[in-house]
């Protein structure tokens, strides 16, 4: 499991990522921390959106492999279609803010198989989106990034199932602390 995502999950991020309560992710993202509210500026939007875009380019690159679609199942086809749409939408948002869209995908996550690589890349994509969402100045941008998080989370659950991993990572269920069985 990717230690990067596992160690950075907070309850706030869990609610945002999983959509556990109707409207809660957008409400939490719209609030942001005091630092995020101060940093919210249209000038920051292109950089934040490009970070999300780079991850979406990497996910699309991995998911477009024909062998992966066969190995990981129908969720990959849905994911490819969703990422094509999100790439177009992110590009539009970046251009609205007079930014320059990145064409470079994020660095691909290392893994033993293509299916595992996709799972790790989806985790990285969710992390990048969570990092960006609170700093975006526009509610429409935050709403779109929230949708991307839920799409990635749904695809990640399907891919984790194919890998034989728990569909919901332990970090979402138990948090980083040891359970009483492990410590005792």
C-alpha positions in Angstrom: 0.0 0.0 0.0 1.2 3.5 -0.7 2.6 4.9 2.5 2.3 8.4 1.1 -1.5 8.3 1.1 -1.8 6.2 4.2 0.1 8.6 6.4 -1.7 11.7 5.3 -5.3 10.7 5.8 -7.3 12.8 8.2 -10.9 12.6 9.2 -11.6 15.7 7.1 -9.9 14.1 4.1 -11.7 10.9 4.6 -15.1 12.6 4.5 -14.1 14.6 1.4 -12.6 11.5 -0.4 -15.4 9.1 0.4 -18.4 11.3 0.2 -19.6 9.8 3.5 -22.2 12.4 4.1 -24.3 14.1 1.4 -22.9 17.5 0.8 -20.3 17.2 3.5 -17.3 17.0 1.1 -18.3 20.2 -0.7 -19.1 21.9 2.6 -15.7 20.9 4.0 -13.9 21.8 0.9 -15.7 25.1 0.7 -14.7 26.0 4.2 -11.0 25.1 4.1 -8.6 25.9 6.9 -7.7 29.5 7.7 -4.4 29.1 5.8 -6.3 27.7 2.8 -8.8 30.6 2.9 -6.0 33.1 3.0 -4.2 31.3 0.1 -7.3 31.1 -2.0 -6.6 33.3 -5.0 -7.4 33.1 -8.7 -3.7 33.5 -9.3 -3.0 30.1 -7.5 -5.7 28.2 -9.4 -3.6 27.3 -12.4 -0.8 25.7 -10.3 -3.3 23.8 -8.2 -5.3 22.6 -11.2 -2.1 21.7 -13.1 -1.1 19.4 -10.1 -4.4 17.6 -10.5 -4.1 17.6 -14.3 -0.6 16.0 -14.1 -2.1 13.1 -12.1 -5.0 12.7 -14.4 -2.6 12.5 -17.4 -0.7 9.8 -15.6 -3.9 7.8 -14.7 -5.1 8.1 -18.3 -1.7 7.0 -19.6 -1.8 3.9 -17.4 -5.5 3.1 -17.9 -5.3 3.4 -21.7 -3.1 0.2 -21.9 -5.2 -2.5 -23.5 -3.8 -5.2 -21.4 -4.7 -3.3 -18.2 -8.3 -3.0 -19.3 -8.5 -6.7 -19.7 -6.8 -7.4 -16.3 -8.6 -4.8 -14.3 -12.1 -5.1 -15.7 -14.8 -2.7 -16.9 -14.0 0.0 -14.4 -10.9 0.9 -16.4 -13.0 1.8 -19.5 -15.2 4.0 -17.4 -12.1 5.6 -15.8 -10.5 6.3 -19.2 -13.6 8.1 -20.4 -13.9 10.1 -17.1 -10.2 11.1 -17.3 -10.6 12.3 -20.9 -13.4 14.5 -19.8 -11.6 15.7 -16.7 -8.5 16.6 -18.7 -10.6 18.8 -21.0 -12.3 20.4 -18.1 -9.1 21.1 -16.2 -7.6 22.5 -19.3 -10.5 24.8 -19.7 -10.3 25.9 -16.0 -6.6 26.6 -16.3 -7.1 28.7 -19.5 -9.9 30.6 -17.8 -7.3 31.8 -15.3 -4.8 32.6 -18.0 -2.6 29.7 -17.0 -0.6 27.4 -19.2 -1.8 23.7 -19.1 0.8 21.1 -18.3 1.3 18.4 -20.9 3.5 16.3 -18.6 2.0 13.5 -16.7 3.0 13.1 -13.0 5.7 10.6 -12.3 4.3 7.1 -12.5 4.1 5.2 -9.2 6.3 2.1 -9.1 4.5 -1.3 -8.8 4.9 -5.0 -9.5 2.1 -5.1 -12.1 0.1 -2.7 -14.3 -3.0 -3.2 -12.1 -1.1 -2.3 -9.0 0.5 0.7 -10.7 -3.0 1.9 -11.6 -4.1 1.5 -8.0 -1.1 3.5 -6.7 -1.5 6.2 -9.4 -5.2 6.6 -8.4 -4.1 7.0 -4.8 -1.7 9.7 -5.9 -4.4 11.4 -8.0 -6.8 11.4 -5.0 -4.0 12.9 -2.8 -3.2 15.6 -5.4 -6.9 16.5 -5.6 -7.3 16.6 -1.8 -4.2 18.9 -1.6 -5.7 21.3 -4.2 -9.4 21.4 -3.4 -9.3 23.7 -0.4 -7.1 26.2 -2.1 -9.2 26.7 -5.2 -10.9 30.1 -5.5 -13.9 29.0 -7.4 -16.7 26.8 -6.0 -17.2 25.4 -9.6 -13.5 24.3 -9.6 -13.8 22.7 -6.1 -17.0 20.9 -7.2 -15.3 19.5 -10.3 -12.3 18.4 -8.3 -14.6 16.7 -5.8 -16.2 14.8 -8.6 -12.8 13.7 -9.8 -12.0 12.4 -6.3 -15.2 10.3 -6.2 -14.5 9.0 -9.7 -10.9 8.0 -8.7 -12.2 6.5 -5.4 -14.7 4.3 -7.2 -12.1 3.2 -9.7 -9.6 2.6 -6.9 -12.1 0.4 -5.1 -12.7 -1.7 -8.2 -8.9 -2.0 -8.9 -8.1 -2.9 -5.3 -10.8 -5.6 -5.5 -9.0 -7.1 -8.6 -5.7 -7.0 -6.6 -7.3 -8.9 -3.7 -6.8 -5.9 -1.4 -9.4 -4.5 0.9 -11.6 -2.3 -1.1 -11.4 0.4 1.5 -7.9 0.9 2.8 -7.3 0.5 6.5 -6.4 4.1 6.8 -10.0 5.0 6.0 -11.4 2.5 8.5 -9.0 2.6 11.4 -6.7 5.5 10.9 -2.9 5.3 11.4 -3.1 4.2 15.0 -2.6 0.5 15.9 -5.7 -1.4 16.8 -5.9 -3.0 20.3 -5.3 -6.4 18.8 -2.0 -5.4 17.2 -0.7 -3.6 20.3 -1.7 -6.2 22.7 
